[in-house]
Every structure is written in C-alpha cells, then in structure tokens.
Amino acid sequence: MIKNDLFLKALKGESVSRPPVWMMRQAGRYLPDFMKLKMEYDFFTRCQTPELAAEITVMPIHQIGTDAAILFSDILVIPQAMGIEVQMKPDFGPFVPNPIRNMQMVANIPPTDAKEALKYVYDAIKLTKQMLNDEVPLIGFAGSPWTILCYVVEGRGSKTFDKAKGFCFENPEAAHLLLQKITDVTIDYLKEKVKAGVDAIQVFDSWGGLLSPKDYQEFSMPYINQITKALKDLTPVIVFGKGCWFALEDYAQTGVSALGVDWTLNADVARKLTDNKITLQGNFDPARLLSPIPKIKSMVKEMIDAFGTDRYIANLGHGILPNIPVDHAKAFVDAVKEYEE
Amino acid sequence: MIKNDLFLKALKGESVSRPPVWMMRQAGRYLPDFMKLKMEYDFFTRCQTPELAAEITVMPIHQIGTDAAILFSDILVIPQAMGIEVQMKPDFGPFVPNPIRNMQMVANIPPTDAKEALKYVYDAIKLTKQMLNDEVPLIGFAGSPWTILCYVVEGRGSKTFDKAKGFCFENPEAAHLLLQKITDVTIDYLKEKVKAGVDAIQVFDSWGGLLSPKDYQEFSMPYINQITKALKDLTPVIVFGKGCWFALEDYAQTGVSALGVDWTLNADVARKLTDNKITLQGNFDPARLLSPIPKIKSMVKEMIDAFGTDRYIANLGHGILPNIPVDHAKAFVDAVKEYEE
C-alpha cells in the first residue's frame, strides 16, 4: 500500500482532500544535487546506471515534496534498444548520426527484445521502489511512437521537424512500418516496467502538436491507442500530447485514466472537450515559474479553482526549465498543498 | 485599379468565383532565382536594396502565379530601426549581440523616426508597385510587438523563448514599456507603408502561441489591437497568430479584415470560433507540400470544401519551407485556381 495515494486516487477519479502534484522533468535539471551528478556522469550513464537513476528519481520527493515520483530516464532509450544510435550532445541535445530516411532502413531494423535490451530500466525501477519505501507512487513513461519517429528521422531536435514530417508525407508506408515497430517495442517495454513495479505510466507525445488534426489521426493517435489498449488493464495510463488539444475529445474515449494538457488550453475548454468526465493533468506554463513567488502562488490557486480539486492532477504544462530556482519549484508544489477553496 | 482583385474582394467579404491564393514567405527560399541572389547578397542587403527587394517580391507572381504579392522584407527591420543591432547569421538565423534584459536597456531605446529610418522599405514598395503594374495587390507586413520582443530579449531564435518569457514574467513593467515602444514604431512604419502604396497589411504573431491565453491577453493582443485600430481605416488588416486559435473569437471583434489560421485548427472549428462572419486565411501545413502532387491537389480541394469559397483566402498555415520543390508550390496554387465545388 502506498502511503500517499492522492495521485492514484485522482487517476481513479476518486474524491480527494486536495489535488496531487508532480512536475514533468522534476527529476533533474533545476536541482543542484542533480547538476553535481551531471558534472560527473554523462546523460546515458545516468539513465543506464540503476543506482544513479534511482537516486535522481527520489531527489524531488525529498527536496520538493511532490506526490509522485517519475523514473529518471529518456524517451530515446527505445530507439537505442532498437539498434539506432542516439547520442546526447551537451548544449545540443539528442543526435542520431544515421537518421532513418527510407524504407530499406526501416525494414532493416531487427526485432528488439525489450526485456533484455532495457533491463537497466527495470533494475532502476526495482531499486527506486525500495528507496521510495511506499511513500509515493512511481510513474514510468515512454515517448509516443510519433515523437520517437521525429527524432530518429530528423536526427536531432527541431522547431518544426520538417524532415520527419516530409518523410511521413513522402513515404507513408515506411512511416507506418517504423511507427509500428516502435509501438511494438514500446508496449513490451511498458509491460516490463509495470512488472518491475511502476504504479502508472505516462505517454509523452511532445511533437504531436506539429501535425494537423487529420495527420495526427493518421500518424500519432492510432499508435498511442495501441499502447493504451495493451496497458490500461495493467496500470493507469496518462496520455500527454503537447499542443494536441484537438485530440482530447477522442482520447477521452480510449480508456486512459488521465489526459495531460498544456498551458495554451484553458481549464474550462479542456473540461468541456472531455465532457467533464476524465482526470486532467496540467497545465502551469513552466516559464511562469520565473514569476515572483507570491505571483506563482496566486496563479496556482487560480489554476486549481478552474480545474477543480477532483479528477485533477496539478502539474506543469510541459517539463520544468533548467533555470527555475528551487524555491520557485517548491513554491509551486507548496501552493497546491496549501490549496483551500 | 488592380486587375486581379480576388484578394481584395475576399478581404471585403465580397463573393468571388474562386478563393484567392498566396503563400506566406512566397518571395524567396524555395525559388532557384532567389537562391542565386542569396549567393550574391547577404540577407539585410536584399532587404535594404529596393531594387533587390522589389525583384524578389515579384518573382512568385510570374513564376508561381499567386493572386497577391508580399513585400520581401523582415520583421526584424523594426528593432534595427530602433537602434538594436540584429544580424542574420547563415545556418543560425537572427542574432542580437546585445539582447534587451532589463528596464534600463528598455528605457535607453531612443525615439525612432520610422519615416527616416525605414525609407528603404517605402522605396522598395514604390518600385514594386511599378513593377507589378497593377496586376495583383501588394501586401506589407510587420511582426507583432510580442514576437519582436521575443527576438530582441532572447537574442536568437528558440523553440520556447524562455528567456523572453522569463523577462516578461519577472519584469512586467519593463516588458510593457518595450512592447509599447515597438508598437509605436510599428504603427508609424505601417502607416508609411500604406502611403507608399501597399494594398493591405498583415501582422505576424509567430510566437503568440507560446503564451497561455491569459498571458496572451496581457503581452500580445492589446498591442496588436493598437496596430489594428490605427490602420484599419487606412487599409485592410490581416492578423495571423501562429498557434493562437484561442484568441480568434476576440480578434474577430477588433475590426480586422481577415484572420490567419494554422493547420492545427480545422476549418469548421475556425469558422465556429469566428461566428462564420470573418474572412479566414490559411491553413495548409507547409510540410504537406512535400506530398506527391496528386495528394497536394486533393488536399487543397478538401481544404477549400471545408472553408468555403467566400470569405476565404487560400494560403499555407505558416511560411513555405526552403526544401519545397517549385512544382509542388505551383501545384498548390494551381489547385486553388482549378477549384470547382
């Protein structure tokens, strides 16, 4: 039994005394103790060493006091497991030396044993669960197949991922084969994460908002829905599509336990689109954590007033920024805990 | 009298035989003749030399056959005129060596004589009008004050413009003073453009979609509305806020002649948000021009079917990409011209 079960209750739609709170990318970046580890170990060493991943995962629980932990990892461990080389270059971000650009390259991706190739993740989960000692639940995550495709085709981060989109629009068959291969590995991977002990999973569709609603229905949503269908009876599933407000209504029908929303969507519109029936998670603008602390606190109160305390998980609308002062992050979490209607 | 008045009719809401069509960033990038000039002259030389700007502006009229010309220029000529150094670095984009970061720097920006400082733009307009010989109308443009602020504070392009947003959230007073200074110069500038001969103006709020609806109401919309108010009785005003679907309803009340929409918004939702009363412009995904030509043509037909022929200007949902084949761009324009219900 998890002692602080606010997050799990909100996922079930049960009534709570106050909303649970966590922050996307809470494990890392803005935390001085994380920065010390960053000086010592490179990015994928931190991901692939269970002791380091677990240590980073629990940091914000003790230092910031969030109601859930999220495993320190990266969405790009999936293409790595599939044999696609992914580097994380300092001051540059993800880099794929041999990006996927044609059907032959897609066809050549061999079958992946997610159980074997990503064992270090499951070991990190087991160790983290021990360290958390049932204080708060642990979230596992994966990137959406579309978002993974963006990186492995574009070869690097991008504002618009034009090469990735062009690949899909020029070679839809190759795109769908690649998306299916990523989906299959992701499902195996998330099932193993559940076996290893995570209490919920979140699918991040960081680049879904680059597609038109119709292209989203073709290239992103069906693959996320395959993941939801395969996982939802094993663990609560949260889907977060950045910029994908147009898909909320459809996602609400797929058996997800919660939907993430970003800050460009007002709470009342999000509630209306989901017929006021599903748990929503979000949606504080991460850059708004640069505001003075009293302003952060008043904005958090307004946010909860707008979403309501039930069927709601307080969070940012995207990952926390590296330049957020720790006391500002803590003020955000505290403001949720201090909430009174 | 302009011979091809489809664009101006659509802006007035008058009935047309088919929708007019133009493409954002149609003057440049993907055109081989433009690339030749690019090898010879640097970016701001092309902007600041009326003969070059005019030559580039008319290129797509002759080569692609769009129904309107848009002056080749850049939104960053405004901060340049205000004494803020802006460079355009190859393979990097805009670069501001001394970005604005505090109230003192904002206060130190001297008053700007837009008539004097940007004379080369008005000269380019006069020359372009001669070269167009009243075949099609000429559009002039400016960046929104918020979007200009993004560049001069961030100092460079960015996915998220966190420094610019942080500046506004930490120093709202300084942000508002800077936004007002940019607005004042922009209004003078656009009035001079109208005097020089442009037939309509468009305000590009390329980064408005990075703000929450509430922050948009504070930091972007009021300044755009000042511009609309000052210009709307002189010339038709088009406002295009990338990602700003949440503001469409309010913009429809401000006296604009048309609103731009991007491809993440379905036509029926855009029509509903604007009460089916205002001319809409958009919204083909620029990356979709990488599709095979028959697919482009069928998608254009679907787009016009959805928006309707009246109160509609066919366009992309953002600027054309540099890697679009010329025959694909032309297929887009041709498909609009060939449209039959």
Interface residues (C-beta under 8 A of the other chain):
Chain A: G157 K159 T160 D162 K165 G166 F169 E170 G209 L211 S212 P213 K214 D215 G243 F246 W263 T264 L265 N266 V269 D285 P286 A287 R288 L290 S291 P292 K295 G317 L321 N323
Chain B: G157 K159 T160 D162 K165 G166 F169 E170 G209 L211 S212 P213 K214 D215 G243 F246 W263 T264 L265 N266 V269 D285 P286 A287 R288 L290 S291 P292 K295 L321 N323
